[in-house]
Amino acid sequence: MKKKSAKGISKKVDPITELKDIRSIKKCLQDNPRDLCLFTIGINTNLRASDLVRISVGMVNDLNVGDELVLIEKKTEKERRISLNRDCIDTIQNLINSFKQPRKDDSQLFRGRQGDIKPIGVNYLVNKWVKIINLKGKYGAHSLRKTFGYHMRVQHKVSIPILMQIFNHHSQKQTLDYLCVQPDEIKEVYMLGVG
């Protein structure tokens, strides 16, 4: 049975596993600085949608590559420090430069026509983006966070203990299940052969 958050967003979603699909979504969002920035930060950090939507202009306005985004996580109430890579910084600066009117430091970075974007809005946007590229599977706001973890493990070979710490998980099994990589890794072990 799927777990539901308090807001009704399903947490049993898939990561975006193919780099070609990530590139396709980025290409589709090229003319939408807000959505491209939201997607880019989402897949390059382990932030939940509830934290992505709380990023203010002042938190990121003067950051350079390698600088830390510092925030208090809504779910855990713990301080989270995340170093931002070039993709994140570039899309943040592009978004800020696209503002028709300068925004105050305490203004939310991700706003829509009707005001600040909520986590359920992120869920809607992710579903819209994957439909645009005709990506099959179960996706939602949490797919961004899972995509980060999946690619850190599969593409960059980040260790499970490090990912456990990043995601604040209590066991390696929890992290492997969360990242949707365990069956593939087990299959690879059997395919190695002995002798």
Disulfide bonds with the S-S distance in Angstrom:
none
